[in-house]
Amino acid sequence: MNTPNKLTVLRVIMIPVFLVFLLNQSIPHNYLWALIVFSAASLTDMLDGHLARKNNLITDFGKFMDPLADKLLVTSALICFIELNLVSSIVVVIIVAREFLVTSLRLVASSSGKVIAADIYGKIKTVAQLIAIIAIMLLQELLHVGFITDTNIVAIIGSVMMWIVAALTVISGANYLWKNRSFVNTTK
């Protein structure tokens, strides 16, 4: 197994560790620990892709597992945020629906021999998601240590950030659908 694939597997292994910290309020500074693990896992995503392209180490395993690991990490965070009452379930449904849409389009396209690569809108959406998730955990930690005392401000900032992510998600999904509408031809 090459280094990029090992980093992808490491990211998957880090997800349960992240969840333990995020959901266990009895762990001191649990949001800080969750933030550190989530950030480290996100960095492995950037690093594995860079190494795979730079060293020509792209494998079928990596093509399959890398996007799956990314979606598992982000979706895990968002679902837990619902449980912790940090994000609207509507936002999460929008984000997950877009992921199903794009994944389905990619599957249909691949059966026709075409690869649908990530575009700038998808990359912007991904960066916005990561920033929002990290910011929400950071704000929660600052709230718990007393650096910030206004829970309403923290809730508003988190909510606004996630609704911006939802808007970017809709734009990205609509763009993927429009650019690849030939794969959803209803006349065939």
C-alpha positions as CSV (number, residue, x, y, z in Angstrom):
1,M,0.0,0.0,0.0
2,N,1.5,3.4,-1.0
3,T,1.7,6.4,1.2
4,P,-1.3,8.3,-0.2
5,N,-3.5,5.3,0.4
6,K,-2.1,4.8,3.9
7,L,-3.0,8.5,4.6
8,T,-6.6,7.8,3.4
9,V,-6.9,4.8,5.6
10,L,-5.5,6.9,8.5
11,R,-8.2,9.5,7.8
12,V,-10.9,6.8,8.1
13,I,-9.4,5.5,11.3
14,M,-9.4,9.1,12.7
15,I,-13.2,9.4,12.3
16,P,-14.2,7.4,15.4
17,V,-11.5,9.2,17.4
18,F,-13.0,12.5,16.3
19,L,-16.5,11.4,17.2
20,V,-15.5,10.2,20.7
21,F,-14.0,13.7,21.4
22,L,-16.9,15.6,19.7
23,L,-19.7,13.8,21.5
24,N,-18.2,13.1,24.9
25,Q,-18.8,16.3,26.9
26,S,-17.1,14.7,30.0
27,I,-13.7,14.9,28.3
28,P,-12.0,18.2,29.2
29,H,-11.8,20.5,26.2
30,N,-13.6,17.9,24.0
31,Y,-14.3,20.4,21.3
32,L,-10.6,21.4,21.1
33,W,-9.5,17.7,20.8
34,A,-12.2,17.1,18.2
35,L,-11.0,20.2,16.3
36,I,-7.4,19.0,16.4
37,V,-8.4,15.5,15.1
38,F,-10.7,16.8,12.5
39,S,-8.1,19.3,11.2
40,A,-5.4,16.6,11.1
41,A,-7.8,14.3,9.2
42,S,-8.5,17.2,6.8
43,L,-4.8,17.8,6.3
44,T,-4.3,14.1,5.4
45,D,-6.8,14.6,2.6
46,M,-4.7,17.5,1.1
47,L,-1.5,15.6,1.6
48,D,-2.6,12.3,0.1
49,G,-3.9,13.9,-3.0
50,H,-0.7,16.0,-3.4
51,L,1.5,13.0,-3.0
52,A,-0.5,10.8,-5.3
53,R,-0.4,13.3,-8.1
54,K,3.2,14.4,-7.6
55,N,4.6,10.8,-7.4
56,N,2.1,9.3,-9.9
57,L,0.7,7.0,-7.2
58,I,-2.9,7.2,-8.2
59,T,-4.6,3.8,-7.6
60,D,-8.2,2.5,-8.0
61,F,-8.2,2.0,-4.2
62,G,-7.3,5.7,-3.8
63,K,-9.9,6.8,-6.4
64,F,-12.6,4.9,-4.4
65,M,-11.5,5.4,-0.8
66,D,-10.3,9.1,-0.9
67,P,-13.7,10.7,-1.7
68,L,-15.5,8.2,0.5
69,A,-13.2,9.1,3.5
70,D,-13.8,12.8,2.9
71,K,-17.6,12.4,2.8
72,L,-17.5,10.1,5.9
73,L,-15.5,12.7,7.8
74,V,-17.7,15.7,6.9
75,T,-21.0,13.9,7.2
76,S,-20.0,12.4,10.6
77,A,-19.3,15.9,11.9
78,L,-22.5,17.4,10.5
79,I,-24.7,14.6,11.8
80,C,-23.1,14.9,15.3
81,F,-23.7,18.7,15.0
82,I,-27.4,18.0,14.7
83,E,-27.3,15.8,17.8
84,L,-25.4,18.6,19.7
85,N,-28.0,21.2,18.4
86,L,-25.2,23.1,16.6
87,V,-26.7,23.0,13.1
88,S,-30.0,22.7,11.4
89,S,-31.0,19.3,10.1
90,I,-32.2,21.0,6.9
91,V,-28.7,22.2,6.2
92,V,-27.4,18.7,6.6
93,V,-30.0,17.2,4.4
94,I,-29.1,19.7,1.6
95,I,-25.5,18.8,1.9
96,V,-26.0,15.1,2.0
97,A,-28.5,15.3,-0.9
98,R,-25.9,17.1,-3.0
99,E,-23.4,14.4,-2.3
100,F,-25.8,11.7,-3.4
101,L,-26.6,13.7,-6.5
102,V,-22.9,14.1,-7.5
103,T,-22.0,10.6,-6.6
104,S,-24.9,9.2,-8.7
105,L,-23.9,11.4,-11.6
106,R,-20.3,10.2,-11.4
107,L,-21.5,6.5,-11.3
108,V,-23.7,7.0,-14.4
109,A,-20.9,8.9,-16.2
110,S,-18.3,6.2,-15.3
111,S,-20.6,3.5,-16.8
112,S,-20.2,5.5,-20.0
113,G,-16.5,5.8,-19.6
114,K,-16.4,9.4,-18.5
115,V,-14.9,10.7,-15.3
116,I,-16.5,13.8,-13.7
117,A,-13.8,15.6,-11.9
118,A,-14.3,18.1,-9.1
119,D,-14.7,21.6,-10.4
120,I,-14.0,25.0,-8.8
121,Y,-17.6,25.1,-7.3
122,G,-17.1,21.8,-5.7
123,K,-13.8,22.8,-4.3
124,I,-15.1,26.1,-3.0
125,K,-18.0,24.2,-1.3
126,T,-15.6,21.7,0.3
127,V,-13.3,24.5,1.6
128,A,-16.3,26.4,3.0
129,Q,-17.6,23.2,4.7
130,L,-14.2,22.5,6.4
131,I,-13.9,26.2,7.5
132,A,-17.5,26.2,8.9
133,I,-17.0,22.8,10.8
134,I,-13.7,24.0,12.2
135,A,-15.1,27.4,13.2
136,I,-18.1,25.8,14.9
137,M,-15.9,23.6,17.0
138,L,-13.6,26.5,17.8
139,L,-16.5,28.7,18.9
140,Q,-17.8,25.9,21.1
141,E,-14.5,25.5,22.8
142,L,-14.2,29.3,23.3
143,L,-17.7,29.2,24.8
144,H,-16.9,26.4,27.1
145,V,-13.7,27.9,28.4
146,G,-15.4,31.3,29.0
147,F,-13.5,33.3,26.4
148,I,-16.9,33.9,24.7
149,T,-20.0,34.2,27.0
150,D,-22.8,35.0,24.6
151,T,-24.3,31.6,23.4
152,N,-26.7,33.5,21.0
153,I,-23.8,35.1,19.1
154,V,-22.1,31.7,18.8
155,A,-25.3,30.1,17.6
156,I,-25.9,32.8,15.0
157,I,-22.4,32.7,13.7
158,G,-22.5,28.9,13.3
159,S,-26.0,29.1,11.7
160,V,-25.0,31.8,9.2
161,M,-21.8,29.9,8.3
162,M,-23.7,26.7,7.7
163,W,-26.5,28.3,5.6
164,I,-23.7,29.9,3.5
165,V,-22.3,26.4,3.0
166,A,-25.8,25.1,2.1
167,A,-26.1,27.8,-0.5
168,L,-22.7,27.0,-2.0
169,T,-23.7,23.3,-1.9
170,V,-26.9,24.0,-3.9
171,I,-24.9,26.1,-6.4
172,S,-22.3,23.4,-6.7
173,G,-24.9,20.6,-7.1
174,A,-26.9,22.6,-9.7
175,N,-23.6,23.2,-11.6
176,Y,-22.7,19.5,-11.6
177,L,-26.2,18.6,-12.8
178,W,-26.3,21.2,-15.5
179,K,-22.8,20.4,-16.9
180,N,-23.6,16.7,-16.9
181,R,-27.3,16.8,-17.8
182,S,-26.6,14.5,-20.8
183,F,-26.2,11.6,-18.3
184,V,-29.7,12.3,-17.0
185,N,-31.4,12.3,-20.3
186,T,-35.0,11.2,-19.7
187,T,-35.7,10.4,-23.4
188,K,-33.5,7.3,-23.5
